[in-house]
Amino acid sequence: MTHQLDVPAEEIVRVDGLLATAPARTAVELARRVDRPRSLAVLDAALRTGTVTGDDLAGQTERQAGRPGIVQVRKLLPLADARAESPMESVTRLLCLTAGLPAPELQYEVRDEFG
């Protein structure tokens, strides 16, 4: 089965001379196609790059309204956090939140008398 999708010109960028979709679009496209834990990890990673903002992701989510998996992305977007440093950190955070536990503090520094 073949699907065709028109990508608006403003969502196409060049990377090392090759055409690609813009980072926010790529992140939302991927996040809507995977399970919830991986979706959050994708959103966290996109924010961590520093090239994508929460507003960028929210705007892209609105532009993809009605597409499969977009509701999942819309629900996870408020949980996305650029401080997450690995996919498993994102997965663990989602498990904690789903279980009703308080949101974990990411990158919390623990020091003893030796630093």
Phi, psi and omega in degrees: 000135180246137176241144178237141181218129175274126178257124179302145183304324181289351178256014177245132180231166174255133176233114183051040177084354181257145177282139179210164174281153180299153184306316181296318179296314180301315181298314182291320177302314180291315184298330181277352182256355182243173180291169186306310181300316179291326178299314178297321179298321178295314180296317177301313182297321179299315179294322183296333181297334182083354178265351182234136177251167175301322177296322177299314181294319179297317178297318179293323178298319178293321180293336179260017179307136178091348180277151181304135177084355185289331179297318177302314181296316181300321179288328182276337185307318179295342181270345183297140185215123181294343182284345179295129185256356179205157177301321181292330175295319178295315180298314180297318178299317180295320177299316179298314181294319179296327179281358179087010178280159177297155179298128178294149175275117182279142177056039178289128181275131176242123182232147174246192183294347179261003180104000000 
